[in-house]
C-alpha cells in the first residue's frame, strides 16, 4: 500500500471523527443545552409538534438518540484496522462526515429562525444520505456488525430525514404565508404525505428493500398520524393518509425482501 493511500485513509478517519464532534455540538444546540432556543421553539414555533398538519408528535423524535448512538458507533468502527482500508468505508467516509456537519448546520440555522435556509440544508442532507446508502447497496455488507453499525445507522438516518424534510417544507410554506386553511390545507397535506409514501416505496425498491430505511420512514409517518388523530391540529384525512403511507412502505419492503429468496442476508 502506498504512503499516500495510508495518509488518505487516516485523513478520512480524522475528518469523520471531527464531524461527529460537530454533530454532537449541534445536538446540544438543538435541545437548548447551550442556551439557544430548542428546535421546537425556534422560528416562532413553526417546527413544534402542533404547528402544522405534517408535524410528527413529540415521541417521534426519540429516534434521534438512536441515530446519534449509531453515528458514534460508526465513528469508532471506521477506525478499526479492517475498516481502515476497506473500499466500502473509503467510499462513504466523506458522505458520512458531510451528513453529520449538515445535521449540525440545520440545527444552527433553525435555531436562528432561518426556515428557508434550513430547507436548503435539509435538501443537501437528503442528497448526501441518499448517495451514501446507494454506495452501501452497491457494495454489500461483509458481516453482521457492519450491517448493524453502518447500514442500520445510515438507513435509519435516511428514512427519518425523509419525513423530517416533509415537516420542514410544510413549516417553511406556512411561514411564507402559504396556508389556505380548512379542507384545502388538509388536502394539500394529504397529497404531500402521499408523495412521501411514494418516495418511501421507491426507496424500498431502489435500495434493495432496506428495513432500516423503511422502518424509520414508517415510524415518522405513524407519529404524524398520532399527532393528527389524537392532537392538534386534528385531521382524520391526514391521519389516515399517513397510516396508509406507512403500511404501503412496509409492504413494498417486505415484498422486495421476499423476492430475494433469502439472498443478501447482510442487507438491512
Helices and strands as residue ranges (DSSP letters): H 3-30, G 39-41, G 43-45, G 58-62, H 63-77, H 81-84, H 87-111, H 115-138, H 144-146, I 147-152, H 153-175, H 182-206, H 211-230, H 236-260
